[in-house]
């Protein structure tokens, strides 16, 4: 993992996880970094100080994690559990369960709820303030057309990307049915979805080296603005080799965004001017996750093999 | 002496006696009386005495004369001596005078002679000196009278002192003369150098001042006048020299400037090295012959004027170049060039307007136009894009009217591709037009002028276009409504009378093309999701997005030249392994499918949202011959309520060819299979 300040090279954090990284997040309150990994741990780092502040074991590979505040966070695990982790006490307890591995987890400050998406084709909302135990904490279950692959929140909007290239846009205040049901503009499997910090739309990446920029507003004017672009591709002998774009992260201040692909590159883009601003030097392997710190000063890059080509030594 | 005297005397006496004797004889003969004899003898005696007396008087006279002469001579001598300022050498030495008067006289005379000679000499000297003096004075005074032949000498003063004095005077005069001569020579030298520097004839000039000056050999006038004139002439020439020098220096500076301006090569500059090296010299530093001659100055002047001509012609060139530049920039940004400047440029030749000011003006104009061009750039690009899109739109309309467009033939696939692109362009057009309009308005507000494209305001062009479109839209809507009504009628009829064949669709020529989807709104229902996306993403319209459900089994079609990096692509597609160049057949396929999608108006949200069920049913009815995959697709359509299958089943189905899996799912599956069954149950 490295934090990056362009154009200075990044700084690799010490004590990385021992297996692939599934996701990493910066806290909204400090430069703490929460990292979930296939080695069944969730680790808490202080990115600026480069120190490991906590390590929490799970029952299975942890597929996602997020902060609640600087003292606690949540994790989504392949053992179907949703856990809350209290960093200071080094404790974690199970908030609830799905019927299949929990793929994504987000905490909504607006709604005060934890939202999880799972391969059991449901979206569940949890209230973390209640006592643990599914009966108390589960707020609602919302079926999805397919297995949930990615989630993103902005304000009161929730964007859910599932298998089969479906996309559901929810208003958190009314989860009974999606505000919009869409299909991904890209022709290939959705890999990641992220909402713009200004809440006007979302970016959606696929396994075919493409990113689509979409807008919530369904008017002609807004829809005319949407576009898609190719990225994370390599040109060889007249053909393009395309790589899945695994991660997207938006800069909280500038609105520019970074994408990370299986080609091992991180590109930073200006969506309004449709230009690539720069590209960091190649990482040793695929980019698994990206996250900007709350002031946008730091960019955390997780590089670990994401199994795009199956089993590999 | 006496002896000598005696002799003659004795002789005489004897003679007398003889005579007397004779006389006596005679008398005797004659017989003269004694009285007579005595008388005669007395007479004789008396006569003799007379004679003696006379002789004695004579002798006295002569003696007195001699004495007188001596005295005179003395006096003369004294006078001479006094005139000559010398003491007489010979004072009267009467006491020493033993000798006779005649001796004395002789002496005296000789002395006088001597003195006279000396006086004469002295006098000559004086004359000489005086002559010389006079000559010199004459020379100095510039009088042309020759030395008078009679120099007046003051006879009274012929002393040596005076001679000395005169000699001194002469000496001084000689000095003066030599001074003047030197002066004259100096002046002449100066004159000579001035003349040589200025290429004037020295002899001529010198003789102009005074004829004698031109002659290098003869004596030269040294008169005051001459000197004065020489002085003035020199001053005059010097002034002329200064004038010329200044002129030359001006020319030299001008030349230097021009060289600088025009980057004259060194060889050319060398020719005038001698001029430019003197550009800052002062008057007396310029001494080379002919450097200030008229000819030379003219020569330099000619060169300068040649250079100036060159400069103005170059300037003209530059102006013309700039004018061309200005035109180019103007035409590039579709601005109309300023005619005022054009006229000014034409006027250069007539000399009315100065080239330099025109150059300035042009530069200003260029800067202005550049600035304007820059500010217009963005909008201009958009305008051009819009114009291109309009062209494509009209081409597309043409194309759509063409009945034979699906005939396979040379280049058909290219036109199909072009139609694809054109459609997407056309769909983006309204948004673009709006964006462009708002941009132009902002620009116009900012600049305070209209945005002109080759003279016409773009906003009005856009307006016209928008109106045109609006009309076309309305036309299309009308047609669509008509069709819908027709369709409804038919549906009702079908309900009454049983299934009927699908009504002919006026717009799509081929029935086959309707196989897969047909209906505008729910195209996605029948097709696998990606099939709809066969065209480029950019043209996606909101109404289509608003309600679609894709099936689980998704088909991926390679629409572009991309080769997937990961095996994920290999699953779930039949065409994956097809080399991308097989595009045309696929393309045609997709495009065939596509065209009804596109040709049927897509901008009709009303159709989509209002009657979804109805359209679905018409889809089913219309699509009598769905492809196999699509029949399954329609079955798989989901509603909100059906609970989804569990993950277990999906994991088990992993070997199913058409099962989509994310990398994480795959990895987890691998992990679990490695760990054997218990791990699955674990979940």
HADDOCK unambig.tbl for C-alpha pairs under 7 A between the chains (distance, minus, plus):
assign (segid A and resid 79 and name CA) (segid B and resid 683 and name CA) 5.88 0.50 0.50
assign (segid A and resid 80 and name CA) (segid B and resid 683 and name CA) 6.87 0.50 0.50
assign (segid A and resid 100 and name CA) (segid B and resid 647 and name CA) 5.51 0.50 0.50
assign (segid A and resid 119 and name CA) (segid B and resid 647 and name CA) 6.19 0.50 0.50
assign (segid A and resid 120 and name CA) (segid B and resid 646 and name CA) 5.59 0.50 0.50
assign (segid A and resid 120 and name CA) (segid B and resid 647 and name CA) 5.40 0.50 0.50
assign (segid A and resid 121 and name CA) (segid B and resid 644 and name CA) 5.99 0.50 0.50
assign (segid A and resid 164 and name CA) (segid B and resid 550 and name CA) 6.73 0.50 0.50
assign (segid A and resid 164 and name CA) (segid B and resid 551 and name CA) 7.00 0.50 0.50
assign (segid A and resid 164 and name CA) (segid B and resid 552 and name CA) 5.84 0.50 0.50
assign (segid A and resid 164 and name CA) (segid B and resid 554 and name CA) 6.70 0.50 0.50
assign (segid A and resid 180 and name CA) (segid B and resid 546 and name CA) 6.84 0.50 0.50
assign (segid A and resid 181 and name CA) (segid B and resid 546 and name CA) 6.20 0.50 0.50
assign (segid A and resid 181 and name CA) (segid B and resid 547 and name CA) 6.36 0.50 0.50
assign (segid A and resid 182 and name CA) (segid B and resid 545 and name CA) 5.28 0.50 0.50
assign (segid A and resid 182 and name CA) (segid B and resid 546 and name CA) 6.01 0.50 0.50
assign (segid A and resid 182 and name CA) (segid B and resid 547 and name CA) 6.80 0.50 0.50
assign (segid A and resid 182 and name CA) (segid B and resid 548 and name CA) 6.66 0.50 0.50
assign (segid A and resid 183 and name CA) (segid B and resid 545 and name CA) 6.28 0.50 0.50
assign (segid A and resid 183 and name CA) (segid B and resid 548 and name CA) 6.82 0.50 0.50
assign (segid A and resid 185 and name CA) (segid B and resid 537 and name CA) 6.01 0.50 0.50
assign (segid A and resid 186 and name CA) (segid B and resid 537 and name CA) 6.79 0.50 0.50
assign (segid A and resid 187 and name CA) (segid B and resid 530 and name CA) 5.00 0.50 0.50
assign (segid A and resid 187 and name CA) (segid B and resid 533 and name CA) 6.18 0.50 0.50
assign (segid A and resid 187 and name CA) (segid B and resid 556 and name CA) 6.87 0.50 0.50
assign (segid A and resid 188 and name CA) (segid B and resid 556 and name CA) 6.99 0.50 0.50
assign (segid A and resid 208 and name CA) (segid B and resid 564 and name CA) 6.40 0.50 0.50
assign (segid A and resid 218 and name CA) (segid B and resid 542 and name CA) 6.04 0.50 0.50
assign (segid A and resid 220 and name CA) (segid B and resid 431 and name CA) 6.92 0.50 0.50
assign (segid A and resid 221 and name CA) (segid B and resid 431 and name CA) 5.42 0.50 0.50
assign (segid A and resid 223 and name CA) (segid B and resid 542 and name CA) 6.48 0.50 0.50
assign (segid A and resid 224 and name CA) (segid B and resid 428 and name CA) 6.05 0.50 0.50
assign (segid A and resid 224 and name CA) (segid B and resid 431 and name CA) 5.25 0.50 0.50
assign (segid A and resid 227 and name CA) (segid B and resid 538 and name CA) 5.49 0.50 0.50
assign (segid A and resid 228 and name CA) (segid B and resid 537 and name CA) 6.78 0.50 0.50
assign (segid A and resid 228 and name CA) (segid B and resid 538 and name CA) 6.81 0.50 0.50
assign (segid A and resid 239 and name CA) (segid B and resid 561 and name CA) 6.40 0.50 0.50
assign (segid A and resid 239 and name CA) (segid B and resid 562 and name CA) 6.37 0.50 0.50
assign (segid A and resid 239 and name CA) (segid B and resid 563 and name CA) 6.96 0.50 0.50
assign (segid A and resid 240 and name CA) (segid B and resid 561 and name CA) 6.96 0.50 0.50
assign (segid A and resid 240 and name CA) (segid B and resid 562 and name CA) 5.11 0.50 0.50
assign (segid A and resid 240 and name CA) (segid B and resid 563 and name CA) 6.04 0.50 0.50
assign (segid A and resid 241 and name CA) (segid B and resid 562 and name CA) 6.44 0.50 0.50
assign (segid A and resid 241 and name CA) (segid B and resid 563 and name CA) 5.41 0.50 0.50
assign (segid A and resid 241 and name CA) (segid B and resid 564 and name CA) 6.04 0.50 0.50
assign (segid A and resid 241 and name CA) (segid B and resid 565 and name CA) 5.61 0.50 0.50
assign (segid A and resid 242 and name CA) (segid B and resid 562 and name CA) 6.62 0.50 0.50
assign (segid A and resid 242 and name CA) (segid B and resid 563 and name CA) 6.32 0.50 0.50
assign (segid A and resid 242 and name CA) (segid B and resid 564 and name CA) 5.20 0.50 0.50
assign (segid A and resid 242 and name CA) (segid B and resid 565 and name CA) 5.19 0.50 0.50
assign (segid A and resid 243 and name CA) (segid B and resid 565 and name CA) 5.52 0.50 0.50
assign (segid A and resid 306 and name CA) (segid B and resid 663 and name CA) 6.77 0.50 0.50
assign (segid A and resid 307 and name CA) (segid B and resid 663 and name CA) 5.57 0.50 0.50
assign (segid A and resid 307 and name CA) (segid B and resid 667 and name CA) 6.50 0.50 0.50
assign (segid A and resid 308 and name CA) (segid B and resid 566 and name CA) 5.81 0.50 0.50
assign (segid A and resid 308 and name CA) (segid B and resid 663 and name CA) 5.60 0.50 0.50
assign (segid A and resid 309 and name CA) (segid B and resid 566 and name CA) 5.40 0.50 0.50
assign (segid A and resid 309 and name CA) (segid B and resid 567 and name CA) 6.24 0.50 0.50
